[in-house]
Every structure is written in structure tokens, then in C-alpha cells.
Amino acid sequence: MRNVTLVLNDGTEFHGKSFGHDAPVAGEVVFNTAMMGYPESLTDPSYAGQLLTMTFPLVGNYGVPPFTIGENRIPSFMESDKIYASALIVSDYSEEYSHWNAVESLSAWLKREKVTGITGIDTRELTKVLREHGVMMGKILFDDEPENVPEADYEGVNFVDRVSTKDIIRYNEGVGKKVVLVDCGVKANIIRELVDRKVEVIRVPWNYDYTSMEYDGLFLANGPGDPDMCSDAVEIIRKQMSISTKPICGICMGNQLLSKAAGASIYKLKYGHRGHNQPVRMVGTNKCFVTSQNHGYAVDAKTLGKDWEELFVNMNDGSNEGIRHKTNPWFSSQFHPEASSGPVDTEFMFDKFVETLK
């Protein structure tokens, strides 16, 4: 294990050891409060360009499942085709692992996919720094290579374009209603949830003009980075809403893009919501749900058009967690109802969407 130093933009340093790929890396340092789910988090395209800090101290103890492709060409145990996070930062990496489904260690997986991993970091202190200052850029440097200093490729980058499919992919072809899935960096479990509900899924690139296609509903997926970089997608959503009242559902980035199409503006959260324990309330009710989340931006609900209203709000900071149109079947959630990993209290969002398909 080589000595490494994590250097934040404000000059704060943390010292640890490398247990993954031995290469310096730079990116946006963020933290996730989940107690488990590192295979799913690492393969979530929404973490593209980020140095992911796990606040739960023990990581790696249940190893890594096999990368296998299941029915409908969907990964069986991962959320995409590879690791998208730029690095993993943990307090205590467990070299020994035990799990019925594990085929390799977390260290071996990171090395195979050439992703940097560091351990021995005081992640509690790091999280306190990020909560006080807000998310910031950082660099992982190897102490015996002081001249090898990477530069972050993050500001002004359209990460959605980097992770989105370049081709049209169909799942459940010929089965049930047709749903166009706009891939901004979609998690595999969103596809699983739709396929399990017996609909045909037509996965298209983030900036593909689907308005002339034959389909019954539109689904806007999650994705990484700044939603303001996705103006093409917003214009296509607006075009679709101007010619049809077909059902629309959005998740995470999808909530932000739908909100922008509805006239709202977006702002960056101080340190984002990333974890399994974010409480949200359904507006107009006393119903509160524990949700899985992964986003650094939020919708300014006060800027929504007059025909729109909030659907969910965050109970911790009051930020928007979803919107809906007052008359048309258009709605969204900022959280992940498909979880994976995390609570599945809000899977009903998929049921509601499929019920609206005619």
C-alpha cells in the first residue's frame, strides 16, 4: 500500500494508503452516508467525475459480486457496465471479505477497472469539512510521485453526454405499452423496474428527438453533473409537452430537466444529498418516506410555471424532491424510487406511471 495524500481545494490535506489502482486523480469530492451498496454506487453513472467518500467506516467486507448480464441484457448485480466514479475514499478498507455472491475483493475490482481507492482517511472529519465548506474539488496524490499532479476535468463538462448511450436500445420488444427512456446516465434498476411492469422500453440518447416516434409514455432518467448543460434535452421535452399530453415521469436528473422545461431554475446544493436515509414528504399529506438519493443540484420550486406544483419536499432542508403538472400526467421525483441499493418505500412511482399509460 503506497502512501497517498488527498488535497482539497482549500488546502486541507488527508493522508492515507492506496488500495486500488495506483494513479493520481482529481475531481469533485462528495460523500455518501449509506451503510452499504458500494458496488451499486460505484457503477452509478451519476458519480462520473467524482471522488466518492463513504462515511460508513467499514467498506469492502462483503466483496464484489460477479459482473453478469441477465435477462433483457441488463446487468444482474451492477447499475451499469463499469465503474463511473473516479475514485473511492474510505476510512477502513476490509481486505478480507465474506458473502455468498462475492467473486473478488473491492481492491481487485478497483485495480482491474483502473480506479483509484484510498483508505486510512478520517472520513468523519472530511465529511465535516465538506458540510461546512460545501463540496469542493480535490486531488489524490501519491507521495512518492510529487511531480505527477492531475487536473480535474469537471467544470463546464457535459457528463451526461459522456455517459449516455449513443444508440437506441430496446428492452421487452413487442411487450405491452411503449415507453421512451431518455438516457442521461440511467441506472440499470430503473430499466428493471419498467421491464418488470411489462412495458417495452426504448432507450434513447439524452439529446435524441423522440417527438415523432410512436410510444405511450416518456421516462426521464438520472444522470451526472449540471442539468444546465442539457439544454437540448430540455427543448425536446418542451416540444413534446406542446404537442401531446402523453404521460411523463422523471427521476433525479429527470426531475430537474422536467422542471427546467416547466420554466424553473436550478441551483447547486451546498453538499448534495447522497445516501439511503433522506426523508421526504408528499405535499398536501402527512405521508413521509425514507428515500435513496444521489444529486448535487436542486430545483427552485418558487420558479415553477403556474400550471405546476411541488409533489415532494425534503424534510431536512426543505428543498424540492419532485413536481407534478396540475392537470396532465406529468410528474417526477428527485429521489430514486428504484433505490438499489436502499429503501424501496417509493416504488409506487413506477406503478403510478405505468397506470397512466393508455
C-alpha positions as CSV (number, residue, x, y, z in Angstrom):
1,M,0.0,0.0,0.0
2,R,1.6,3.3,-1.2
3,N,1.2,6.5,0.8
4,V,-1.2,9.0,-0.7
5,T,-2.5,12.5,0.2
6,L,-6.0,13.8,-0.5
7,V,-5.7,17.6,-1.1
8,L,-8.8,19.7,-1.2
9,N,-9.1,23.0,-3.0
10,D,-9.0,24.9,0.3
11,G,-5.6,23.3,1.1
12,T,-6.9,20.8,3.6
13,E,-4.9,17.5,3.5
14,F,-5.7,14.0,4.5
15,H,-3.2,11.2,4.5
16,G,-3.8,7.5,3.8
17,K,-2.9,4.4,1.8
18,S,-3.7,3.3,-1.7
19,F,-5.7,0.0,-2.1
20,G,-6.9,0.5,-5.6
21,H,-5.4,1.5,-8.9
22,D,-2.1,3.3,-8.3
23,A,-2.7,6.5,-10.3
24,P,-3.3,10.1,-9.1
25,V,-6.7,11.6,-9.9
26,A,-8.7,14.8,-9.5
27,G,-12.4,15.5,-9.3
28,E,-15.3,16.8,-7.2
29,V,-15.1,15.3,-3.7
30,V,-18.5,14.2,-2.4
31,F,-19.8,12.0,0.4
32,N,-22.4,9.2,0.6
33,T,-23.9,8.3,4.0
34,A,-25.2,4.8,3.1
35,M,-24.1,1.9,5.2
36,M,-23.7,-0.4,2.2
37,G,-24.2,-0.6,-1.5
38,Y,-20.7,0.3,-2.8
39,P,-21.0,-1.9,-5.9
40,E,-24.2,-0.1,-6.9
41,S,-22.8,3.3,-6.1
42,L,-19.5,2.9,-7.9
43,T,-21.4,1.7,-11.1
44,D,-24.0,4.5,-10.9
45,P,-23.2,6.8,-13.9
46,S,-24.3,9.8,-11.7
47,Y,-21.0,9.6,-9.9
48,A,-19.0,10.3,-13.1
49,G,-16.1,12.7,-12.5
50,Q,-16.4,12.5,-8.7
51,L,-14.2,11.2,-5.8
52,L,-16.7,9.3,-3.7
53,T,-16.3,9.3,0.0
54,M,-18.1,6.6,2.1
55,T,-19.0,7.9,5.5
56,F,-19.7,4.4,6.9
57,P,-16.2,3.4,8.2
58,L,-16.0,-0.3,7.2
59,V,-16.0,-0.8,3.4
60,G,-15.2,-3.9,1.4
61,N,-16.2,-6.5,3.9
62,Y,-18.7,-8.2,1.5
63,G,-16.5,-8.2,-1.6
64,V,-17.8,-7.6,-5.1
65,P,-20.5,-9.7,-7.0
66,P,-19.8,-11.0,-10.5
67,F,-20.4,-8.8,-13.5
68,T,-23.0,-10.9,-15.3
69,I,-25.7,-9.9,-17.8
70,G,-29.2,-11.1,-17.1
71,E,-32.4,-11.2,-19.0
72,N,-33.0,-8.4,-21.4
73,R,-29.2,-7.6,-21.5
74,I,-29.4,-5.8,-18.1
75,P,-26.5,-6.3,-15.6
76,S,-27.6,-8.7,-12.8
77,F,-25.8,-7.1,-9.8
78,M,-24.4,-3.7,-11.0
79,E,-26.1,-0.5,-12.1
80,S,-24.2,-0.1,-15.4
81,D,-21.4,-1.6,-17.5
82,K,-18.4,-0.3,-15.4
83,I,-17.3,1.8,-12.5
84,Y,-18.0,5.5,-13.2
85,A,-16.8,7.1,-10.0
86,S,-13.2,8.5,-10.5
87,A,-12.1,7.3,-7.0
88,L,-13.3,5.7,-3.8
89,I,-12.3,7.2,-0.4
90,V,-12.9,5.1,2.8
91,S,-11.9,5.0,6.4
92,D,-11.2,1.3,6.9
93,Y,-10.9,-1.0,3.9
94,S,-11.5,-4.6,4.8
95,E,-9.0,-6.8,2.9
96,E,-10.9,-10.0,4.0
97,Y,-14.5,-10.3,2.6
98,S,-17.3,-12.8,3.0
99,H,-20.5,-13.0,1.0
100,W,-22.3,-15.8,-0.8
101,N,-22.3,-13.8,-4.1
102,A,-18.8,-12.3,-3.9
103,V,-16.2,-13.3,-6.5
104,E,-13.4,-10.8,-5.8
105,S,-12.3,-8.2,-3.4
106,L,-13.1,-4.5,-3.7
107,S,-9.4,-3.8,-4.1
108,A,-9.0,-6.3,-7.0
109,W,-12.1,-4.8,-8.7
110,L,-10.8,-1.3,-8.5
111,K,-7.4,-2.3,-9.8
112,R,-8.9,-4.2,-12.7
113,E,-11.1,-1.2,-13.7
114,K,-8.2,1.2,-13.1
115,V,-10.0,3.2,-10.4
116,T,-8.1,4.8,-7.5
117,G,-9.0,3.7,-4.0
118,I,-7.6,5.1,-0.7
119,T,-8.1,4.0,2.9
120,G,-7.0,5.3,6.3
121,I,-8.7,8.6,5.7
122,D,-10.6,10.3,8.6
123,T,-13.8,10.3,6.6
124,R,-15.8,11.8,9.5
125,E,-13.5,14.9,9.5
126,L,-13.5,15.0,5.7
127,T,-17.3,15.0,5.8
128,K,-17.4,17.8,8.4
129,V,-15.1,19.9,6.1
130,L,-17.4,19.3,3.1
131,R,-20.5,20.1,5.1
132,E,-19.0,23.3,6.4
133,H,-17.4,24.5,3.2
134,G,-19.6,22.6,0.6
135,V,-18.4,20.1,-2.0
136,M,-15.1,21.1,-3.5
137,M,-12.6,19.9,-6.0
138,G,-9.8,17.6,-4.7
139,K,-6.8,15.6,-5.8
140,I,-5.4,12.3,-4.7
141,L,-1.6,12.4,-5.0
142,F,1.0,9.7,-4.5
143,D,3.6,10.8,-2.0
144,D,6.5,9.2,-4.0
145,E,5.4,11.0,-7.2
146,P,5.2,14.6,-6.1
147,E,5.6,15.9,-9.7
148,N,2.6,13.9,-11.0
149,V,-0.3,16.3,-10.2
150,P,-3.5,15.8,-12.2
151,E,-6.0,18.5,-13.1
152,A,-9.7,18.0,-12.6
153,D,-11.8,17.7,-15.8
154,Y,-15.1,18.8,-14.3
155,E,-16.2,22.4,-14.6
156,G,-18.1,23.0,-17.8
157,V,-18.1,19.3,-18.7
158,N,-21.3,17.8,-20.0
159,F,-21.0,14.5,-18.2
160,V,-24.5,13.4,-19.4
161,D,-23.2,13.4,-22.9
162,R,-20.2,11.3,-21.8
163,V,-22.3,8.5,-20.1
164,S,-25.4,8.4,-22.2
165,T,-26.0,5.7,-24.8
166,K,-25.1,6.6,-28.3
167,D,-27.6,4.1,-29.8
168,I,-31.2,3.3,-29.5
169,I,-31.6,0.1,-27.4
170,R,-34.9,-1.8,-26.9
171,Y,-35.9,-4.0,-24.0
172,N,-39.0,-6.2,-23.8
173,E,-39.6,-5.6,-27.5
174,G,-43.2,-6.2,-28.5
175,V,-44.4,-6.4,-24.9
176,G,-47.1,-4.1,-23.6
177,K,-47.1,-0.3,-23.8
178,K,-44.1,1.5,-25.3
179,V,-42.0,3.8,-23.1
180,V,-39.2,6.1,-24.4
181,L,-36.5,6.2,-21.8
182,V,-34.2,9.3,-22.1
183,D,-30.8,8.0,-21.0
184,C,-29.0,10.8,-19.1
185,G,-26.9,8.1,-17.3
186,V,-29.6,5.7,-16.4
187,K,-29.2,3.1,-13.6
188,A,-29.9,-0.5,-14.6
189,N,-32.6,-0.8,-11.9
190,I,-34.8,1.8,-13.5
191,I,-34.8,-0.3,-16.6
192,R,-35.5,-3.4,-14.5
193,E,-38.5,-1.7,-12.8
194,L,-40.0,-0.8,-16.1
195,V,-39.3,-4.2,-17.7
196,D,-40.8,-5.9,-14.7
197,R,-44.0,-4.0,-15.2
198,K,-44.4,-5.5,-18.7
199,V,-43.7,-2.4,-20.9
200,E,-41.5,-2.1,-23.9
201,V,-38.6,0.2,-23.1
202,I,-37.0,2.2,-25.9
203,R,-33.7,3.7,-24.5
204,V,-32.5,6.8,-26.5
205,P,-29.6,9.2,-26.2
206,W,-30.1,12.2,-23.9
207,N,-30.4,14.7,-26.8
208,Y,-32.4,12.4,-29.2
209,D,-35.5,14.0,-30.7
210,Y,-38.1,11.3,-29.9
211,T,-41.2,13.5,-30.5
212,S,-42.1,11.9,-33.8
213,M,-41.7,8.3,-32.5
214,E,-44.7,6.1,-31.7
215,Y,-44.8,5.5,-27.9
216,D,-47.2,5.7,-24.9
217,G,-45.1,7.4,-22.3
218,L,-41.9,9.2,-21.7
219,F,-39.4,8.5,-18.9
220,L,-36.6,10.8,-18.0
221,A,-33.6,9.1,-16.3
222,N,-31.0,10.1,-13.7
223,G,-27.5,11.3,-14.7
224,P,-24.4,13.1,-13.6
225,G,-23.3,16.8,-13.5
226,D,-25.0,20.1,-14.1
227,P,-28.5,19.9,-15.6
228,D,-28.0,23.4,-17.1
229,M,-25.6,21.6,-19.6
230,C,-28.5,19.7,-21.0
231,S,-30.4,22.4,-22.8
232,D,-31.0,20.2,-25.9
233,A,-32.9,17.7,-23.7
234,V,-35.0,20.4,-22.1
235,E,-36.0,21.8,-25.5
236,I,-37.1,18.4,-26.7
237,I,-39.2,17.9,-23.5
238,R,-40.8,21.3,-24.1
239,K,-41.5,20.3,-27.7
240,Q,-43.1,17.1,-26.6
241,M,-45.3,18.8,-24.0
242,S,-46.5,21.3,-26.6
243,I,-47.8,18.6,-28.9
244,S,-49.1,15.9,-26.6
245,T,-50.3,15.1,-23.1
246,K,-48.7,11.7,-23.0
247,P,-47.5,10.6,-19.5
248,I,-44.1,11.8,-18.4
249,C,-42.1,10.6,-15.4
250,G,-38.7,11.8,-14.3
251,I,-36.2,10.6,-11.7
252,C,-33.3,12.7,-10.2
253,M,-31.8,14.5,-13.3
254,G,-35.1,13.8,-14.9
255,N,-36.9,15.8,-12.2
256,Q,-34.5,18.7,-12.9
257,L,-34.9,18.5,-16.7
258,L,-38.7,18.3,-16.5
259,S,-38.7,21.3,-14.0
260,K,-36.5,23.3,-16.4
261,A,-38.9,22.5,-19.2
262,A,-41.7,23.8,-16.9
263,G,-39.8,27.1,-16.5
264,A,-38.0,26.5,-13.2
265,S,-34.4,27.3,-12.5
266,I,-31.8,25.0,-10.8
267,Y,-29.3,25.7,-8.1
268,K,-26.4,23.8,-6.6
269,L,-26.8,22.3,-3.2
270,K,-24.0,23.1,-0.6
271,Y,-23.0,19.4,-0.3
272,G,-25.8,17.4,-2.0
273,H,-28.0,14.6,-1.0
274,R,-26.2,11.2,-1.3
275,G,-27.3,8.3,0.9
276,H,-30.2,6.0,1.9
277,N,-31.8,8.0,4.6
278,Q,-33.3,11.2,3.2
279,P,-36.8,11.8,4.5
280,V,-39.3,13.4,2.0
281,R,-42.9,14.4,2.5
282,M,-45.6,14.1,-0.1
283,V,-47.0,17.7,-0.4
284,G,-50.6,18.0,0.9
285,T,-50.3,14.9,3.1
286,N,-48.6,13.8,6.3
287,K,-47.0,10.9,4.4
288,C,-43.2,10.8,4.8
289,F,-40.9,8.3,3.0
290,V,-37.3,7.3,3.6
291,T,-35.5,7.6,0.2
292,S,-32.3,6.8,-1.5
293,Q,-30.7,9.9,-3.2
294,N,-27.7,10.9,-5.2
295,H,-27.7,14.5,-6.5
296,G,-25.8,17.8,-6.1
297,Y,-28.4,20.1,-7.7
298,A,-32.0,21.0,-6.8
299,V,-35.0,22.7,-8.3
300,D,-36.0,26.2,-7.2
301,A,-39.7,25.4,-6.7
302,K,-40.7,29.1,-6.5
303,T,-39.7,29.4,-10.2
304,L,-42.1,26.7,-11.5
305,G,-44.7,27.7,-14.0
306,K,-48.3,28.4,-12.8
307,D,-49.5,25.1,-14.1
308,W,-47.1,23.1,-11.9
309,E,-46.7,22.4,-8.2
310,E,-44.4,20.6,-5.9
311,L,-45.1,16.8,-5.3
312,F,-42.4,16.1,-2.6
313,V,-40.2,18.2,-0.3
314,N,-37.1,17.2,1.7
315,M,-37.8,17.2,5.4
316,N,-34.2,18.0,6.3
317,D,-33.6,21.2,4.3
318,G,-37.0,21.9,2.6
319,S,-35.6,21.5,-0.9
320,N,-37.7,20.2,-3.8
321,E,-38.0,16.5,-4.2
322,G,-40.4,16.3,-7.1
323,I,-43.0,18.1,-9.2
324,R,-46.3,17.5,-10.9
325,H,-48.5,19.2,-13.5
326,K,-51.8,20.3,-12.2
327,T,-53.8,18.6,-15.0
328,N,-51.6,16.5,-17.2
329,P,-50.0,13.1,-16.1
330,W,-46.5,14.7,-15.8
331,F,-44.7,14.1,-12.5
332,S,-41.2,13.4,-11.2
333,S,-39.1,12.7,-8.1
334,Q,-35.7,14.0,-7.1
335,F,-35.0,10.8,-5.1
336,H,-34.6,7.3,-6.5
337,P,-37.8,5.2,-6.1
338,E,-35.9,2.2,-7.6
339,A,-33.2,2.6,-4.9
340,S,-30.7,-0.2,-5.4
341,S,-29.2,-0.1,-3.0
342,G,-31.5,1.5,-0.4
343,P,-35.1,1.6,0.7
344,V,-37.9,0.7,-1.7
345,D,-40.7,2.7,0.0
346,T,-41.5,4.7,-3.1
347,E,-41.5,2.1,-5.8
348,F,-45.2,3.1,-6.3
349,M,-43.9,5.9,-8.5
350,F,-43.3,3.3,-11.3
351,D,-46.8,1.8,-10.7
352,K,-48.4,5.3,-11.0
353,F,-46.5,5.9,-14.2
354,V,-47.5,2.6,-15.8
355,E,-51.1,3.1,-14.7
356,T,-51.3,6.4,-16.7
357,L,-50.2,4.7,-20.0
358,K,-53.1,4.4,-22.3
